[in-house]
Amino acid sequence: MSSSENEMDCDDIIDLDDFTGSDESDGESEYSEYSEKSDDTSENDPEENFEMPWTSNGIPRSVFPFTANSGVQVNNLNSVLQIFENFFDNNIIDLIVTETNRFAIQYIAKNSETIKQQSRVRKWKQTDSNEIRTLIGLLILQGVCPKPEYKMYFSRRQSIETPFFPRIITEKKISLVTEIFALCRQFDYKLAKVLPFLDHLRNKFTTSYMPEKLIAIDESLIGWKGRLGWKQYIPSKRKQFGIKLFALCESSSGYMFNFTIYNGSGTDYGTKYCKEPITSRIVLSLIDHLLDKGYRLFLDNYYTSIDLIDKLVKRRTDCVGTMRINRKGIPKDLKTKLSKGKTIARYRRKNNDSKMARQEGRFDD
């Protein structure tokens, strides 16, 4: 698809190709929180109550000018290490050090009677920033050099030896730090243990880089088969079990600009768009930093609705996406079953184009 500024914009175009009345969803959109609320319209605003008509003729639409300053927003990022340290800066490392040491003291004091005398936990010595950086670096390296068992990284057998690991840190020390590792002192709600870290990363993602014009929102699945109350099963994904998150990414590079982790009914979508339907709330909360800048957003049929598109257009954001036939505002003639190979399309003007056309009395039938 071309990203040329002169192409016809298709944010309000509904094109049903080979529609047979069946739902073509990926199996990713079955969420217990899903609800389709009625659109909120103001009875006091004649412009809000004015219903823009659908037409059978394609009409050229103006494209919102792209005004964002896309690209890297942080200076002096000239190496992979500098980029990494931009995200894992001293603030997050110091947080990990503080909370890990605090949790170790708390854990030992609380379980002093049950911890065995020979347990390595009793030999705990406070960790520091260098040790935490070493731990993170070795965890990344384990992804580059995968082995079936953790102990193999510290094995002295020549056939499987990895000399770099035991030369940097002992197995007992890294195992102990991993066991005591902590990020937050409050564990009374979902994601509490990692929430400060997630907030830090989200802030870094949104301030370090500004995406190009074409962006997309979709679900992503982080593979996980352990015990977790909000673990998801999505058959269409490569890793079918895991932690689901809603992500806004740059189309060209895949850079994740913003994200929300789904954890059931307690998922935090923010309070700014709390009156919106859940699907619109997901989209608007993720794209909030990029509104009014002329972005073009791509969505699948779980999110796309007439009401959402209208709201995005009012904030100078174009939208392209498939749409379910039962969405509110769909023209009635599009809901009829079509034979294979036939298509039907309807068009509608943007808000700004419609107001001008209304004043001039030039709506097409």
N, C-alpha and C positions, 0 to 999 in steps of 0.2 A: 504493500500500500504506500503510495507516495505521500510525502509530508509537505508537499509544495503549498505555499501560502495561497496560490491561486486556484486550488482545486475546490470543487463543490463540497461544502461542509455537510456532514450527514448525521448531526446530533439528533435531529427530530425525524429521521427517515426510518420507517419500519418496512423491512424487506423480508418476506417470508418465502424462502426457496424450498420447494418440494414439501410444503407443509402437509402433513397427513393427520394431524390432530393428536399425535403422540408427543410426550415430553421427552426432549432429547438431552436432558440434563446429564451431567457426568456422575451423578450419585454423590456429589460433594455438597449438595445444598439442602440436606435434610437436617435442619437444626431445630431443636425444641423451642428456641426463642423466636423463631420466625413468625411474624404477624404482619398483615397488610393493613395498616391504619388508613382511615379516610384522610384525604388530603385536606390540610388546613387552608381555608380561603377566607379572606376578609370581606365581609359584606359591605363595609363602608368605603372600600376602595374600588371605584369602577374599573380601573385598569386590571386589578386582580381578578375581578369577576368576569371580565371579558374573555369569552372562550374563543381561542384562535382556531379557525376552521381547518380541517384536513382537506387537501386537494389531491387530485389524481395527476397533476402536472408537476414535474420537477422544476423548482424555482431556484436560481442561483442565490446563495446566501453569503453574507459577509462573514469573513473569518476573523475571529478576535486576534488582534496583533499580539505577538509574544513579547512580553516586556521583562521577563525574568533574566537575571544575570547568571546564566547557567555555567556550571563548571566548579572547580575546586575553590572553596571559600577561605581556605587556611593557607598562609604563606609558609615557605620553607619546608615543603613536603617533597624532598628530592630522592628519598630512598624508601625501600619497603619497611625498614625499621622505623623511620620517622613517621610513616603512615600508621604503623601499628601503635606506636607510642602516642599518636594523636588520640586514638580511641581508648587505649589503656594508659591513661596519663597518671600522674602522681596522685591525683585525688582518689581515683578508684583503687589504686594499689594500696594507698594508706588506709582506705576504708576496709579493705580485705584484711590487712595486717591487724588493725584495731579490733575488728569483730572476731577474727579467728583467735587472737590472744584472749579476748574477753570470754568467748565461748569455752575455750580450753579450761580457764580458771573455774568458770561456773560448772562445767561438766565434772571436773575432778572433785570439786567441793560437794556436789550433789550426790555423786556416786562413790564417795570415798570408801564406804563400807563394802561395796560389792565389787569394786575393781580389784583384780588379783594383784598380789604383791609383785609378781614378775611381769605384769603388763607394761608394755612400752608407754602407755598413756601416763603412768606415774613418772616417767623420765622426761616429760614434756619440758621443753625450753622455748621461751617466747620466740616466735618467728619474726622476720623483718622483711623489708621491701625486696631485698636482693633474693631472698629465699622464695618469695611469692613469684617474682619474675622468673626465677629458674623453674618453678613448678609449671607456670603457664607455658614457657618455652618448650619444656619436655612433653607436655600434653599435646602441643601442636606437632612436635616431632613424631609422636606416636601415631598420629594420623598419616604422616608421610611414610613411616616405616611400621606398618601394622604387624602385630604378632598375636597369635591366638590366646596367649596368657600373659598377664602383666609381669609376672616374675621373670619371664624370658628376657626382658630388657636388661636385667641385672645378672643374668646367668654368665658363668665363667667357661662354659662349654664352648670350644672353638667353633663348632658347627652352627651355633645360634647366637654367639656372643655379639653384643653391641657395646663396644668399649667406651663409647662416649658417655653413656648413661651413668655407670658406676663411677666414672671419673669426675662427674659433676656433683652427684649427690648420692647418699646411700639409700638402699631400698627401704630400710626401716624408717628413715627420716621422711622420705617422700610419702610413704604409706601413712605415717602418722599425721603429717600436715594435711593430706587429702581427707583423712578421716575427721579431723577437727575443723576443716575449712568451713568458714561461715561468712555471710554477707550482711546479715541483719539480726537484730536482737529480738524482734517481735515475730512470733510464729503463729499468730492466732487467726490467720486467714490465708486463703489460697494465694500462692505466688509470693507470700510475705518474705520468704527466705531469699528470694532473688530480686525482689522489686527494686531496691536501690540500684542494683547493677543494670536492670532493664531500663530504668529511667535514665541512667547515665548514658547507656548506649543509644537510646532513642534521641536524646538531646544531641549527642555527637553526630548521629546520622543526619539530622535535620539542619545542623549548622556547618558541617564540614564540606558539604557538596550540594549544589543546586542542580536538579535534573534538567535535561533538555526538554523540548516541548512535548514529546510523546511519552505518556506515562500509562501505567495499567495498575488495576487493583484486582487481586485474586487471593485464593487461599493457598497456603503452603503447609507442608507437613514435615516436621522434624522427627525422624525415625526414633521410636522409643517403644520397647516392649516390656518395660518394668511396671511396677505397681503405681498407678496414678488414677485418681478419680475422674479426671477429664480427658483421659487418653481417647483418641479418636480412631475410628476404622473407616478408611476411604479406599474402596477397592480399586479405583481408577489411578491412584497414586503408585509410584514405584515402590515406596516404602508404605505399606498399607496401614500400619499401626504407628501412632506417634502423637506428638503435640501439634495442634493446628494453630496457625496464626494467620491473620488477615494482613496482607502486606501491600504497600504502595511502592512500585518499582519503576525505574527508568526503563523504557522499552528497549533502547539500543544496547545498554550495558548490563541490565539486570540489577543495578545498584538499588538496594532497599533503602528508601528515604524515610519511611515510617512504617510502624507495625503495631498490631494489637494481638496479644496472645489470648486465645479462646480457652476459658476455664469453666464453661457451663453457665449457669444462671448468674454467677457473680462476676462475669466478664466486665471489665471496666472500659466503657466506650467514651468516657468523659461526660461532662454535664452540659456542655454548650449546646448540643443537639438532642437533648433528652426527650423532647416532644415528638421527634421524628420516628417513623417506622424503623424497625431494627436494621433493615438493609440499607436504608438511606443514612441512618446514623453512623453505620460503619464507614461508609464512603465519605461522608462529610467530615467526620472526625479525622480520618487519615489524610485528606487532601486540604485540610483547613489552612495549613501554612502556604499552600500554593494557589489559593483562590485569587481572582482578580489579576492574574498575570498572563492570561491567554493560553493556558495549557490545554492539551487535548487528551482526554481520559478515555481509556478502553476498559469496558466491563463485560462480564458474561451475564447470562439471563437471571442469575440469582439476585443481582443488584439492580439492574436497569429497570426504571419505571418512568412514566411520563412526568410524574411529580418531581422526581429526583432530577431529571434532565432540565426541567424548568428552573429549579433552584440553582443548578450549576450554571445555566445560561445567564441568570441574573447576576452571577458572580464572575462573569466574563471567562467561563470555562466551557470549552466544547466537549462533547461526549459522543462516543461511538460504542455500540454494543448490541448484542442480541437481546430479545425481549420475549418473555412468556406471554402467550396469547390471552391469559386471564388477568393481565394487569389492568388496573383502572385507567380509563381514558383511551383505550384502544378502540378505533373505529369499528362499528358493528360488522361492516362488510368484510373485515379481515378475519373474523372469527368463523367464517364458513369454511367447510372442508374443501380443499382443492385436490384435483386429480394430479397424479405424479407428472412432473415436468412443467407445471404451470406456476406462475408467480403473480403476486399482486403487491402493489406498493402504494403508500399514501405519504403525503408530504405536509409539513407544517412550518410556518415561518418562525424564526426566533422572536423573542419578545421585542427587541429593539426594532427589527424589521417589521413586525406586525403593527406596532404603534404607528409607524410612519405610513404603512399601507392603509391602515384604518382611517387615518386623517385624510388621505388622498382618495379613499373610496376605490381602491384597485385590488381587492381580493379576487383571486381566480377561483372558479368553480371546477 
